[in-house]
Every structure is written in C-alpha cells, then in structure tokens.
Amino acid sequence: MPKRVLVGIVTSDKMSKTRVVEIARRERHPLYGKYVRKRTVCYVHDEQNEAHEGDRVEIIESRPRSAKKRWELVRIVEEGKRLSLAAVKANAAGQEGSES
C-alpha cells in the first residue's frame, strides 16, 4: 500500500525534532450543504530541526515513532515569514519617531 503524502503548514516548532503540522480542508455539511473549514493536526518528525512556524511543508506517512508521531518531513515547500522581536521593536520605534 502506498504511503500518503500531504502538504500542510507548521503551526508549532517548540519541540525538539518534532513539528506540529496543520492540514486544512473544506468539507460540505451533509444536511445543510454549507462548506465548513476543517483541519487535521499531524505530529511530524524533523530530524534536522529545519522547519519553522509558518513554513509550508510536505510530509509522508512513516512508522510510529511515539504515541502521536506518525509522519516524517520530506521537504520545505515554501518558507513562511519570520519576524525577529528586535526587528519588530525597531520598526515600532521608527514609526513613533516619524509621527511627531
């Protein structure tokens, strides 16, 4: 049986070698017909700690590595925007000075 390959967005990178990836989908309600947003949350093994929050990643099914972790990182499809706290503060300070 082939392994499933999915694409999702990293929502948490706070654990070592583990990423939380959210896969969003739209599903039609069986009675009312309205499209409802749903999501699947996967725990992904990232050996090199290379994916970060906001990145779009490709994952593949693997053997169970722990109680929740059953996926592996294949590649980073698109990097998300990462803002450093220093850059945000510098930008805020720059805007305050220009207003007066």
Gaussian input, Z-matrix of N, CA and C with variables (Angstrom, degrees):
# hf/3-21g

backbone

0 1
 N
 C     1     B1
 C     2     B2     1     A1
 N     3     B3     2     A2     1     D1
 C     4     B4     3     A3     2     D2
 C     5     B5     4     A4     3     D3
 N     6     B6     5     A5     4     D4
 C     7     B7     6     A6     5     D5
 C     8     B8     7     A7     6     D6
 N     9     B9     8     A8     7     D7
 C    10    B10     9     A9     8     D8
 C    11    B11    10    A10     9     D9
 N    12    B12    11    A11    10    D10
 C    13    B13    12    A12    11    D11
 C    14    B14    13    A13    12    D12
 N    15    B15    14    A14    13    D13
 C    16    B16    15    A15    14    D14
 C    17    B17    16    A16    15    D15
 N    18    B18    17    A17    16    D16
 C    19    B19    18    A18    17    D17
 C    20    B20    19    A19    18    D18
 N    21    B21    20    A20    19    D19
 C    22    B22    21    A21    20    D20
 C    23    B23    22    A22    21    D21
 N    24    B24    23    A23    22    D22
 C    25    B25    24    A24    23    D23
 C    26    B26    25    A25    24    D24
 N    27    B27    26    A26    25    D25
 C    28    B28    27    A27    26    D26
 C    29    B29    28    A28    27    D27
 N    30    B30    29    A29    28    D28
 C    31    B31    30    A30    29    D29
 C    32    B32    31    A31    30    D30
 N    33    B33    32    A32    31    D31
 C    34    B34    33    A33    32    D32
 C    35    B35    34    A34    33    D33
 N    36    B36    35    A35    34    D34
 C    37    B37    36    A36    35    D35
 C    38    B38    37    A37    36    D36
 N    39    B39    38    A38    37    D37
 C    40    B40    39    A39    38    D38
 C    41    B41    40    A40    39    D39
 N    42    B42    41    A41    40    D40
 C    43    B43    42    A42    41    D41
 C    44    B44    43    A43    42    D42
 N    45    B45    44    A44    43    D43
 C    46    B46    45    A45    44    D44
 C    47    B47    46    A46    45    D45
 N    48    B48    47    A47    46    D46
 C    49    B49    48    A48    47    D47
 C    50    B50    49    A49    48    D48
 N    51    B51    50    A50    49    D49
 C    52    B52    51    A51    50    D50
 C    53    B53    52    A52    51    D51
 N    54    B54    53    A53    52    D52
 C    55    B55    54    A54    53    D53
 C    56    B56    55    A55    54    D54
 N    57    B57    56    A56    55    D55
 C    58    B58    57    A57    56    D56
 C    59    B59    58    A58    57    D57
 N    60    B60    59    A59    58    D58
 C    61    B61    60    A60    59    D59
 C    62    B62    61    A61    60    D60
 N    63    B63    62    A62    61    D61
 C    64    B64    63    A63    62    D62
 C    65    B65    64    A64    63    D63
 N    66    B66    65    A65    64    D64
 C    67    B67    66    A66    65    D65
 C    68    B68    67    A67    66    D66
 N    69    B69    68    A68    67    D67
 C    70    B70    69    A69    68    D68
 C    71    B71    70    A70    69    D69
 N    72    B72    71    A71    70    D70
 C    73    B73    72    A72    71    D71
 C    74    B74    73    A73    72    D72
 N    75    B75    74    A74    73    D73
 C    76    B76    75    A75    74    D74
 C    77    B77    76    A76    75    D75
 N    78    B78    77    A77    76    D76
 C    79    B79    78    A78    77    D77
 C    80    B80    79    A79    78    D78
 N    81    B81    80    A80    79    D79
 C    82    B82    81    A81    80    D80
 C    83    B83    82    A82    81    D81
 N    84    B84    83    A83    82    D82
 C    85    B85    84    A84    83    D83
 C    86    B86    85    A85    84    D84
 N    87    B87    86    A86    85    D85
 C    88    B88    87    A87    86    D86
 C    89    B89    88    A88    87    D87
 N    90    B90    89    A89    88    D88
 C    91    B91    90    A90    89    D89
 C    92    B92    91    A91    90    D90
 N    93    B93    92    A92    91    D91
 C    94    B94    93    A93    92    D92
 C    95    B95    94    A94    93    D93
 N    96    B96    95    A95    94    D94
 C    97    B97    96    A96    95    D95
 C    98    B98    97    A97    96    D96
 N    99    B99    98    A98    97    D97
 C   100   B100    99    A99    98    D98
 C   101   B101   100   A100    99    D99
 N   102   B102   101   A101   100   D100
 C   103   B103   102   A102   101   D101
 C   104   B104   103   A103   102   D102
 N   105   B105   104   A104   103   D103
 C   106   B106   105   A105   104   D104
 C   107   B107   106   A106   105   D105
 N   108   B108   107   A107   106   D106
 C   109   B109   108   A108   107   D107
 C   110   B110   109   A109   108   D108
 N   111   B111   110   A110   109   D109
 C   112   B112   111   A111   110   D110
 C   113   B113   112   A112   111   D111
 N   114   B114   113   A113   112   D112
 C   115   B115   114   A114   113   D113
 C   116   B116   115   A115   114   D114
 N   117   B117   116   A116   115   D115
 C   118   B118   117   A117   116   D116
 C   119   B119   118   A118   117   D117
 N   120   B120   119   A119   118   D118
 C   121   B121   120   A120   119   D119
 C   122   B122   121   A121   120   D120
 N   123   B123   122   A122   121   D121
 C   124   B124   123   A123   122   D122
 C   125   B125   124   A124   123   D123
 N   126   B126   125   A125   124   D124
 C   127   B127   126   A126   125   D125
 C   128   B128   127   A127   126   D126
 N   129   B129   128   A128   127   D127
 C   130   B130   129   A129   128   D128
 C   131   B131   130   A130   129   D129
 N   132   B132   131   A131   130   D130
 C   133   B133   132   A132   131   D131
 C   134   B134   133   A133   132   D132
 N   135   B135   134   A134   133   D133
 C   136   B136   135   A135   134   D134
 C   137   B137   136   A136   135   D135
 N   138   B138   137   A137   136   D136
 C   139   B139   138   A138   137   D137
 C   140   B140   139   A139   138   D138
 N   141   B141   140   A140   139   D139
 C   142   B142   141   A141   140   D140
 C   143   B143   142   A142   141   D141
 N   144   B144   143   A143   142   D142
 C   145   B145   144   A144   143   D143
 C   146   B146   145   A145   144   D144
 N   147   B147   146   A146   145   D145
 C   148   B148   147   A147   146   D146
 C   149   B149   148   A148   147   D147
 N   150   B150   149   A149   148   D148
 C   151   B151   150   A150   149   D149
 C   152   B152   151   A151   150   D150
 N   153   B153   152   A152   151   D151
 C   154   B154   153   A153   152   D152
 C   155   B155   154   A154   153   D153
 N   156   B156   155   A155   154   D154
 C   157   B157   156   A156   155   D155
 C   158   B158   157   A157   156   D156
 N   159   B159   158   A158   157   D157
 C   160   B160   159   A159   158   D158
 C   161   B161   160   A160   159   D159
 N   162   B162   161   A161   160   D160
 C   163   B163   162   A162   161   D161
 C   164   B164   163   A163   162   D162
 N   165   B165   164   A164   163   D163
 C   166   B166   165   A165   164   D164
 C   167   B167   166   A166   165   D165
 N   168   B168   167   A167   166   D166
 C   169   B169   168   A168   167   D167
 C   170   B170   169   A169   168   D168
 N   171   B171   170   A170   169   D169
 C   172   B172   171   A171   170   D170
 C   173   B173   172   A172   171   D171
 N   174   B174   173   A173   172   D172
 C   175   B175   174   A174   173   D173
 C   176   B176   175   A175   174   D174
 N   177   B177   176   A176   175   D175
 C   178   B178   177   A177   176   D176
 C   179   B179   178   A178   177   D177
 N   180   B180   179   A179   178   D178
 C   181   B181   180   A180   179   D179
 C   182   B182   181   A181   180   D180
 N   183   B183   182   A182   181   D181
 C   184   B184   183   A183   182   D182
 C   185   B185   184   A184   183   D183
 N   186   B186   185   A185   184   D184
 C   187   B187   186   A186   185   D185
 C   188   B188   187   A187   186   D186
 N   189   B189   188   A188   187   D187
 C   190   B190   189   A189   188   D188
 C   191   B191   190   A190   189   D189
 N   192   B192   191   A191   190   D190
 C   193   B193   192   A192   191   D191
 C   194   B194   193   A193   192   D192
 N   195   B195   194   A194   193   D193
 C   196   B196   195   A195   194   D194
 C   197   B197   196   A196   195   D195
 N   198   B198   197   A197   196   D196
 C   199   B199   198   A198   197   D197
 C   200   B200   199   A199   198   D198
 N   201   B201   200   A200   199   D199
 C   202   B202   201   A201   200   D200
 C   203   B203   202   A202   201   D201
 N   204   B204   203   A203   202   D202
 C   205   B205   204   A204   203   D203
 C   206   B206   205   A205   204   D204
 N   207   B207   206   A206   205   D205
 C   208   B208   207   A207   206   D206
 C   209   B209   208   A208   207   D207
 N   210   B210   209   A209   208   D208
 C   211   B211   210   A210   209   D209
 C   212   B212   211   A211   210   D210
 N   213   B213   212   A212   211   D211
 C   214   B214   213   A213   212   D212
 C   215   B215   214   A214   213   D213
 N   216   B216   215   A215   214   D214
 C   217   B217   216   A216   215   D215
 C   218   B218   217   A217   216   D216
 N   219   B219   218   A218   217   D217
 C   220   B220   219   A219   218   D218
 C   221   B221   220   A220   219   D219
 N   222   B222   221   A221   220   D220
 C   223   B223   222   A222   221   D221
 C   224   B224   223   A223   222   D222
 N   225   B225   224   A224   223   D223
 C   226   B226   225   A225   224   D224
 C   227   B227   226   A226   225   D225
 N   228   B228   227   A227   226   D226
 C   229   B229   228   A228   227   D227
 C   230   B230   229   A229   228   D228
 N   231   B231   230   A230   229   D229
 C   232   B232   231   A231   230   D230
 C   233   B233   232   A232   231   D231
 N   234   B234   233   A233   232   D232
 C   235   B235   234   A234   233   D233
 C   236   B236   235   A235   234   D234
 N   237   B237   236   A236   235   D235
 C   238   B238   237   A237   236   D236
 C   239   B239   238   A238   237   D237
 N   240   B240   239   A239   238   D238
 C   241   B241   240   A240   239   D239
 C   242   B242   241   A241   240   D240
 N   243   B243   242   A242   241   D241
 C   244   B244   243   A243   242   D242
 C   245   B245   244   A244   243   D243
 N   246   B246   245   A245   244   D244
 C   247   B247   246   A246   245   D245
 C   248   B248   247   A247   246   D246
 N   249   B249   248   A248   247   D247
 C   250   B250   249   A249   248   D248
 C   251   B251   250   A250   249   D249
 N   252   B252   251   A251   250   D250
 C   253   B253   252   A252   251   D251
 C   254   B254   253   A253   252   D252
 N   255   B255   254   A254   253   D253
 C   256   B256   255   A255   254   D254
 C   257   B257   256   A256   255   D255
 N   258   B258   257   A257   256   D256
 C   259   B259   258   A258   257   D257
 C   260   B260   259   A259   258   D258
 N   261   B261   260   A260   259   D259
 C   262   B262   261   A261   260   D260
 C   263   B263   262   A262   261   D261
 N   264   B264   263   A263   262   D262
 C   265   B265   264   A264   263   D263
 C   266   B266   265   A265   264   D264
 N   267   B267   266   A266   265   D265
 C   268   B268   267   A267   266   D266
 C   269   B269   268   A268   267   D267
 N   270   B270   269   A269   268   D268
 C   271   B271   270   A270   269   D269
 C   272   B272   271   A271   270   D270
 N   273   B273   272   A272   271   D271
 C   274   B274   273   A273   272   D272
 C   275   B275   274   A274   273   D273
 N   276   B276   275   A275   274   D274
 C   277   B277   276   A276   275   D275
 C   278   B278   277   A277   276   D276
 N   279   B279   278   A278   277   D277
 C   280   B280   279   A279   278   D278
 C   281   B281   280   A280   279   D279
 N   282   B282   281   A281   280   D280
 C   283   B283   282   A282   281   D281
 C   284   B284   283   A283   282   D282
 N   285   B285   284   A284   283   D283
 C   286   B286   285   A285   284   D284
 C   287   B287   286   A286   285   D285
 N   288   B288   287   A287   286   D286
 C   289   B289   288   A288   287   D287
 C   290   B290   289   A289   288   D288
 N   291   B291   290   A290   289   D289
 C   292   B292   291   A291   290   D290
 C   293   B293   292   A292   291   D291
 N   294   B294   293   A293   292   D292
 C   295   B295   294   A294   293   D293
 C   296   B296   295   A295   294   D294
 N   297   B297   296   A296   295   D295
 C   298   B298   297   A297   296   D296
 C   299   B299   298   A298   297   D297

   B1=1.4474
   B2=1.5318
   B3=1.3413
   B4=1.4696
   B5=1.5143
   B6=1.3216
   B7=1.4606
   B8=1.5206
   B9=1.3220
   B10=1.4592
   B11=1.5258
   B12=1.3245
   B13=1.4573
   B14=1.5229
   B15=1.3386
   B16=1.4570
   B17=1.5223
   B18=1.3261
   B19=1.4590
   B20=1.5192
   B21=1.3440
   B22=1.4569
   B23=1.5123
   B24=1.3330
   B25=1.4583
   B26=1.5258
   B27=1.3232
   B28=1.4670
   B29=1.5321
   B30=1.3289
   B31=1.4679
   B32=1.5215
   B33=1.3410
   B34=1.4555
   B35=1.5200
   B36=1.3509
   B37=1.4640
   B38=1.5259
   B39=1.3162
   B40=1.4538
   B41=1.5303
   B42=1.3360
   B43=1.4650
   B44=1.5274
   B45=1.3028
   B46=1.4516
   B47=1.5278
   B48=1.3381
   B49=1.4609
   B50=1.5286
   B51=1.3156
   B52=1.4610
   B53=1.5129
   B54=1.3176
   B55=1.4581
   B56=1.5152
   B57=1.3308
   B58=1.4559
   B59=1.5222
   B60=1.3313
   B61=1.4595
   B62=1.5246
   B63=1.3301
   B64=1.4602
   B65=1.5242
   B66=1.3248
   B67=1.4574
   B68=1.5223
   B69=1.3357
   B70=1.4664
   B71=1.5267
   B72=1.3317
   B73=1.4520
   B74=1.5221
   B75=1.3291
   B76=1.4571
   B77=1.5146
   B78=1.3271
   B79=1.4480
   B80=1.5246
   B81=1.2998
   B82=1.4589
   B83=1.5237
   B84=1.3365
   B85=1.4582
   B86=1.5228
   B87=1.3452
   B88=1.4609
   B89=1.5369
   B90=1.3115
   B91=1.4644
   B92=1.5208
   B93=1.3211
   B94=1.4610
   B95=1.5255
   B96=1.3194
   B97=1.4540
   B98=1.5219
   B99=1.3296
   B100=1.4637
   B101=1.5317
   B102=1.3284
   B103=1.4614
   B104=1.5228
   B105=1.3243
   B106=1.4618
   B107=1.5230
   B108=1.3443
   B109=1.4696
   B110=1.5150
   B111=1.3112
   B112=1.4590
   B113=1.5158
   B114=1.3274
   B115=1.4566
   B116=1.5096
   B117=1.3156
   B118=1.4516
   B119=1.5213
   B120=1.3180
   B121=1.4587
   B122=1.5245
   B123=1.3308
   B124=1.4669
   B125=1.5208
   B126=1.3197
   B127=1.4617
   B128=1.5274
   B129=1.3328
   B130=1.4601
   B131=1.5239
   B132=1.3391
   B133=1.4628
   B134=1.5293
   B135=1.3251
   B136=1.4664
   B137=1.5254
   B138=1.3195
   B139=1.4728
   B140=1.5192
   B141=1.3276
   B142=1.4651
   B143=1.5282
   B144=1.3164
   B145=1.4750
   B146=1.5349
   B147=1.3397
   B148=1.4625
   B149=1.5209
   B150=1.3156
   B151=1.4657
   B152=1.5213
   B153=1.3290
   B154=1.4555
   B155=1.5214
   B156=1.3054
   B157=1.4638
   B158=1.5287
   B159=1.3305
   B160=1.4545
   B161=1.5102
   B162=1.3318
   B163=1.4639
   B164=1.5283
   B165=1.3366
   B166=1.4662
   B167=1.5226
   B168=1.3441
   B169=1.4599
   B170=1.5274
   B171=1.3194
   B172=1.4596
   B173=1.5188
   B174=1.3367
   B175=1.4620
   B176=1.5288
   B177=1.3356
   B178=1.4595
   B179=1.5223
   B180=1.3331
   B181=1.4564
   B182=1.5215
   B183=1.3320
   B184=1.4686
   B185=1.5260
   B186=1.2915
   B187=1.4620
   B188=1.5325
   B189=1.3249
   B190=1.4693
   B191=1.5320
   B192=1.3303
   B193=1.4652
   B194=1.5185
   B195=1.3268
   B196=1.4607
   B197=1.5286
   B198=1.3184
   B199=1.4605
   B200=1.5268
   B201=1.3406
   B202=1.4618
   B203=1.5178
   B204=1.3154
   B205=1.4665
   B206=1.5364
   B207=1.3674
   B208=1.4547
   B209=1.5228
   B210=1.3108
   B211=1.4597
   B212=1.5195
   B213=1.3449
   B214=1.4620
   B215=1.5155
   B216=1.3200
   B217=1.4622
   B218=1.5253
   B219=1.3463
   B220=1.4604
   B221=1.5184
   B222=1.3387
   B223=1.4615
   B224=1.5144
   B225=1.3268
   B226=1.4635
   B227=1.5167
   B228=1.3240
   B229=1.4582
   B230=1.5252
   B231=1.3426
   B232=1.4605
   B233=1.5190
   B234=1.3163
   B235=1.4595
   B236=1.5143
   B237=1.3352
   B238=1.4518
   B239=1.5112
   B240=1.3145
   B241=1.4650
   B242=1.5203
   B243=1.3228
   B244=1.4614
   B245=1.5095
   B246=1.3085
   B247=1.4543
   B248=1.5139
   B249=1.3103
   B250=1.4548
   B251=1.5284
   B252=1.3052
   B253=1.4610
   B254=1.5221
   B255=1.3195
   B256=1.4663
   B257=1.5323
   B258=1.3246
   B259=1.4623
   B260=1.5260
   B261=1.3194
   B262=1.4689
   B263=1.5260
   B264=1.3390
   B265=1.4688
   B266=1.5252
   B267=1.3312
   B268=1.4654
   B269=1.5232
   B270=1.3296
   B271=1.4464
   B272=1.5359
   B273=1.3235
   B274=1.4615
   B275=1.5306
   B276=1.3389
   B277=1.4679
   B278=1.5287
   B279=1.3247
   B280=1.4508
   B281=1.5326
   B282=1.3163
   B283=1.4560
   B284=1.5194
   B285=1.3387
   B286=1.4690
   B287=1.5298
   B288=1.3249
   B289=1.4460
   B290=1.5262
   B291=1.3059
   B292=1.4671
   B293=1.5261
   B294=1.3375
   B295=1.4642
   B296=1.5265
   B297=1.3417
   B298=1.4588
   B299=1.4867
   A1=108.91
   A2=118.53
   A3=120.44
   A4=111.99
   A5=114.88
   A6=120.58
   A7=109.46
   A8=115.99
   A9=120.42
   A10=110.06
   A11=115.50
   A12=122.33
   A13=106.56
   A14=117.42
   A15=122.39
   A16=110.48
   A17=115.61
   A18=121.89
   A19=107.67
   A20=116.26
   A21=120.90
   A22=110.95
   A23=115.73
   A24=122.12
   A25=109.69
   A26=115.92
   A27=121.61
   A28=108.55
   A29=116.27
   A30=120.37
   A31=112.09
   A32=117.52
   A33=119.99
   A34=109.80
   A35=115.46
   A36=120.88
   A37=110.13
   A38=116.78
   A39=121.27
   A40=113.77
   A41=118.01
   A42=121.11
   A43=109.94
   A44=116.25
   A45=120.69
   A46=109.89
   A47=116.62
   A48=125.06
   A49=113.34
   A50=118.61
   A51=122.33
   A52=109.54
   A53=116.17
   A54=122.35
   A55=108.42
   A56=116.70
   A57=121.72
   A58=106.10
   A59=116.04
   A60=121.70
   A61=108.68
   A62=115.28
   A63=121.30
   A64=109.17
   A65=116.29
   A66=122.35
   A67=107.27
   A68=115.68
   A69=121.19
   A70=110.32
   A71=115.67
   A72=121.01
   A73=109.46
   A74=116.51
   A75=121.78
   A76=107.75
   A77=116.13
   A78=120.96
   A79=109.04
   A80=116.87
   A81=121.56
   A82=109.87
   A83=117.05
   A84=121.64
   A85=108.71
   A86=118.44
   A87=120.02
   A88=114.54
   A89=117.77
   A90=120.14
   A91=112.47
   A92=117.15
   A93=120.92
   A94=114.09
   A95=117.36
   A96=120.14
   A97=115.23
   A98=117.17
   A99=120.55
   A100=109.23
   A101=115.76
   A102=119.74
   A103=109.25
   A104=115.11
   A105=121.96
   A106=108.44
   A107=116.54
   A108=120.18
   A109=109.37
   A110=115.97
   A111=121.62
   A112=108.05
   A113=116.45
   A114=120.10
   A115=110.05
   A116=114.80
   A117=122.87
   A118=106.77
   A119=116.71
   A120=121.54
   A121=108.59
   A122=116.37
   A123=122.43
   A124=109.54
   A125=115.67
   A126=121.14
   A127=106.75
   A128=116.55
   A129=122.36
   A130=110.00
   A131=115.59
   A132=120.75
   A133=109.46
   A134=116.22
   A135=123.09
   A136=107.36
   A137=116.24
   A138=122.19
   A139=112.94
   A140=118.91
   A141=122.45
   A142=113.24
   A143=118.98
   A144=123.23
   A145=110.83
   A146=116.48
   A147=120.27
   A148=114.31
   A149=119.32
   A150=121.87
   A151=109.83
   A152=115.62
   A153=120.72
   A154=109.83
   A155=115.89
   A156=121.73
   A157=110.60
   A158=115.74
   A159=121.23
   A160=114.15
   A161=118.32
   A162=121.47
   A163=110.47
   A164=116.37
   A165=121.61
   A166=105.75
   A167=116.48
   A168=120.83
   A169=111.51
   A170=114.86
   A171=122.08
   A172=107.01
   A173=116.97
   A174=121.59
   A175=109.24
   A176=115.23
   A177=121.01
   A178=108.63
   A179=115.82
   A180=121.48
   A181=110.15
   A182=116.48
   A183=119.87
   A184=108.83
   A185=114.66
   A186=119.25
   A187=108.47
   A188=118.79
   A189=120.02
   A190=111.13
   A191=116.11
   A192=120.78
   A193=111.18
   A194=117.42
   A195=122.40
   A196=107.18
   A197=116.61
   A198=120.39
   A199=112.38
   A200=117.85
   A201=121.13
   A202=114.53
   A203=118.03
   A204=121.42
   A205=111.28
   A206=115.45
   A207=120.78
   A208=112.68
   A209=117.61
   A210=122.99
   A211=109.43
   A212=116.52
   A213=122.55
   A214=109.16
   A215=115.39
   A216=121.36
   A217=109.38
   A218=117.00
   A219=121.37
   A220=108.90
   A221=115.98
   A222=120.03
   A223=109.72
   A224=115.16
   A225=121.58
   A226=106.64
   A227=117.04
   A228=122.03
   A229=109.92
   A230=115.95
   A231=120.88
   A232=108.43
   A233=116.26
   A234=119.91
   A235=109.99
   A236=115.66
   A237=120.92
   A238=110.37
   A239=115.93
   A240=120.14
   A241=108.92
   A242=115.50
   A243=120.63
   A244=108.79
   A245=116.66
   A246=121.27
   A247=109.24
   A248=116.15
   A249=118.97
   A250=108.18
   A251=116.02
   A252=121.13
   A253=110.58
   A254=117.98
   A255=121.80
   A256=110.47
   A257=117.35
   A258=120.99
   A259=110.87
   A260=116.88
   A261=120.68
   A262=110.29
   A263=116.93
   A264=120.40
   A265=110.88
   A266=117.38
   A267=120.82
   A268=110.49
   A269=117.24
   A270=121.90
   A271=111.08
   A272=116.92
   A273=122.09
   A274=110.29
   A275=116.74
   A276=120.94
   A277=110.07
   A278=117.36
   A279=122.46
   A280=111.62
   A281=117.24
   A282=121.43
   A283=111.32
   A284=118.00
   A285=121.38
   A286=110.52
   A287=116.88
   A288=121.61
   A289=112.41
   A290=118.35
   A291=121.71
   A292=112.59
   A293=117.64
   A294=121.00
   A295=112.30
   A296=117.63
   A297=118.65
   A298=114.45
   D1=130.90
   D2=-177.82
   D3=-69.83
   D4=151.01
   D5=178.06
   D6=-81.32
   D7=142.04
   D8=179.03
   D9=-76.79
   D10=142.26
   D11=176.14
   D12=-122.31
   D13=125.93
   D14=-178.16
   D15=-128.39
   D16=160.63
   D17=176.11
   D18=-121.58
   D19=131.32
   D20=-179.57
   D21=-149.87
   D22=-177.20
   D23=-178.25
   D24=-113.34
   D25=133.45
   D26=178.99
   D27=-70.79
   D28=123.04
   D29=179.67
   D30=-105.06
   D31=-16.57
   D32=177.80
   D33=-150.66
   D34=135.41
   D35=176.20
   D36=-129.25
   D37=30.63
   D38=-174.09
   D39=-83.56
   D40=-16.72
   D41=179.48
   D42=-95.20
   D43=149.92
   D44=178.79
   D45=-75.30
   D46=127.08
   D47=178.20
   D48=62.82
   D49=15.30
   D50=177.82
   D51=-134.86
   D52=135.65
   D53=176.62
   D54=-124.68
   D55=146.13
   D56=174.78
   D57=-100.80
   D58=120.60
   D59=-177.04
   D60=-115.89
   D61=131.75
   D62=179.68
   D63=-106.61
   D64=129.36
   D65=178.31
   D66=-112.98
   D67=112.56
   D68=-176.81
   D69=-91.12
   D70=148.53
   D71=176.33
   D72=-151.37
   D73=161.58
   D74=175.19
   D75=-113.12
   D76=133.02
   D77=-176.64
   D78=-130.34
   D79=139.36
   D80=-179.35
   D81=-81.08
   D82=131.19
   D83=178.20
   D84=-67.40
   D85=132.75
   D86=-173.68
   D87=-65.38
   D88=-31.47
   D89=-177.57
   D90=-96.07
   D91=-47.23
   D92=-171.91
   D93=-92.89
   D94=-16.62
   D95=176.71
   D96=79.70
   D97=-3.84
   D98=179.01
   D99=-73.48
   D100=143.47
   D101=176.44
   D102=-82.86
   D103=128.94
   D104=-176.45
   D105=-116.68
   D106=136.98
   D107=176.67
   D108=-80.16
   D109=129.98
   D110=176.61
   D111=-129.94
   D112=164.95
   D113=-179.02
   D114=-144.43
   D115=154.51
   D116=174.19
   D117=-120.55
   D118=133.36
   D119=179.74
   D120=-107.97
   D121=125.65
   D122=-179.55
   D123=-120.88
   D124=140.52
   D125=172.70
   D126=-95.37
   D127=125.26
   D128=-170.34
   D129=-119.17
   D130=137.20
   D131=176.54
   D132=-83.33
   D133=124.61
   D134=179.63
   D135=-126.52
   D136=91.62
   D137=-173.27
   D138=-58.00
   D139=-40.04
   D140=-174.87
   D141=-92.86
   D142=0.74
   D143=-175.44
   D144=52.93
   D145=44.90
   D146=-175.09
   D147=-93.76
   D148=-23.79
   D149=179.35
   D150=-87.49
   D151=144.01
   D152=-179.55
   D153=-129.19
   D154=168.13
   D155=-177.23
   D156=-56.73
   D157=132.99
   D158=179.17
   D159=95.77
   D160=-12.40
   D161=179.95
   D162=-75.04
   D163=145.16
   D164=172.10
   D165=-93.66
   D166=123.59
   D167=-173.86
   D168=-126.74
   D169=157.33
   D170=174.63
   D171=-106.29
   D172=130.86
   D173=-177.57
   D174=-126.39
   D175=157.64
   D176=-179.50
   D177=-134.23
   D178=148.10
   D179=177.01
   D180=-61.70
   D181=146.49
   D182=177.11
   D183=-146.92
   D184=-177.74
   D185=177.00
   D186=-67.70
   D187=154.83
   D188=177.53
   D189=-63.61
   D190=126.03
   D191=179.01
   D192=-100.22
   D193=-22.04
   D194=176.55
   D195=-158.23
   D196=-167.67
   D197=-178.02
   D198=-62.44
   D199=-33.28
   D200=-177.71
   D201=-115.80
   D202=-19.79
   D203=-170.97
   D204=-89.31
   D205=113.33
   D206=-178.47
   D207=-135.60
   D208=19.12
   D209=-178.63
   D210=-133.33
   D211=154.73
   D212=176.81
   D213=-125.26
   D214=148.14
   D215=176.75
   D216=-75.72
   D217=130.31
   D218=176.24
   D219=-95.82
   D220=-54.60
   D221=-179.00
   D222=-162.27
   D223=162.92
   D224=173.93
   D225=-92.71
   D226=116.65
   D227=-178.11
   D228=-76.57
   D229=-45.14
   D230=-177.17
   D231=-150.28
   D232=132.17
   D233=178.96
   D234=-81.56
   D235=140.27
   D236=177.71
   D237=-84.48
   D238=169.92
   D239=178.61
   D240=-78.00
   D241=126.69
   D242=177.65
   D243=-113.94
   D244=125.17
   D245=178.83
   D246=-111.14
   D247=131.76
   D248=175.37
   D249=-86.43
   D250=150.82
   D251=-179.11
   D252=-62.40
   D253=-36.68
   D254=179.75
   D255=-64.00
   D256=-40.49
   D257=179.79
   D258=-66.30
   D259=-39.57
   D260=179.41
   D261=-65.28
   D262=-43.13
   D263=179.72
   D264=-66.26
   D265=-40.60
   D266=179.44
   D267=-64.37
   D268=-39.55
   D269=178.28
   D270=-65.72
   D271=-41.13
   D272=179.15
   D273=-66.06
   D274=-41.41
   D275=-179.95
   D276=-66.81
   D277=-37.07
   D278=178.85
   D279=-66.16
   D280=-37.58
   D281=179.97
   D282=-72.00
   D283=-35.62
   D284=179.00
   D285=-65.59
   D286=-39.82
   D287=-178.99
   D288=-69.31
   D289=-32.22
   D290=-177.55
   D291=-79.88
   D292=-18.48
   D293=-177.80
   D294=-75.74
   D295=-28.82
   D296=-176.35
   D297=-82.93

